[in-house]
Amino acid sequence: MTDQLIFETTPLNAVDRCDRCGAQAYVRAVLLSGGELLFCGHHGKEYAEKLKQVSAKIQDETDKLVDVSSN
């Protein structure tokens, strides 16, 4: 089993932290040059366009974030 295959099946969890602010990471960018960057939903969205240019794969789990509105 390759590292890439393992990566693709490994979900982000509470231990994974945003490289920019330290919040829980919901976006993982595997860089074309090697390595990876982790971002919270806010920073993942902020850097999305630039990440697309330099990433081999972007794992986006921001769908785990739910907007809870009070009635």
C-alpha positions in Angstrom: 0.0 0.0 0.0 1.5 3.4 -1.0 1.6 6.5 1.2 -0.7 8.2 -1.3 -3.3 5.5 -1.0 -3.1 5.6 2.8 -3.5 9.4 2.7 -6.6 9.3 0.5 -8.4 7.1 3.1 -7.3 9.0 6.2 -9.8 11.6 7.3 -8.7 14.8 9.1 -9.4 14.8 12.9 -9.1 17.1 15.9 -5.4 16.5 16.2 -4.8 18.0 12.7 -4.3 21.8 13.2 -4.2 24.7 10.7 -0.7 25.7 9.8 -1.8 29.4 9.8 -3.8 29.8 13.0 -3.8 26.5 14.9 -7.5 25.9 14.7 -8.8 22.4 13.7 -7.9 21.6 10.1 -10.5 20.8 7.5 -8.4 21.2 4.4 -5.3 19.3 3.5 -3.2 20.3 0.4 -0.6 17.9 -0.9 1.9 20.0 -2.7 3.4 19.2 -6.1 6.8 19.9 -4.6 6.2 17.4 -1.8 4.9 17.9 1.7 1.5 19.1 2.8 -0.3 22.0 4.3 -3.2 21.9 6.7 -5.8 24.7 7.0 -9.0 25.5 8.9 -12.1 26.2 6.9 -11.5 29.9 6.9 -7.9 29.8 5.7 -8.6 27.0 3.3 -11.2 29.2 1.6 -8.9 32.3 1.8 -6.0 30.4 0.0 -8.1 28.1 -2.2 -7.2 29.7 -5.6 -3.4 29.7 -4.9 -3.6 26.2 -3.4 -5.1 24.9 -6.6 -2.1 26.1 -8.5 0.5 24.4 -6.3 -1.3 21.3 -5.1 -1.4 17.7 -6.5 -4.5 17.0 -4.3 -6.7 19.0 -2.0 -8.7 17.1 0.6 -11.6 19.4 1.6 -13.7 18.2 4.6 -15.3 21.6 5.3 -18.7 19.8 4.8 -18.2 18.6 8.4 -18.8 22.2 9.5 -22.5 22.8 10.0 -24.1 26.2 10.3 -26.3 25.9 13.4 -29.0 28.7 13.5 -31.0 29.3 16.6 -34.8 29.6 16.1 
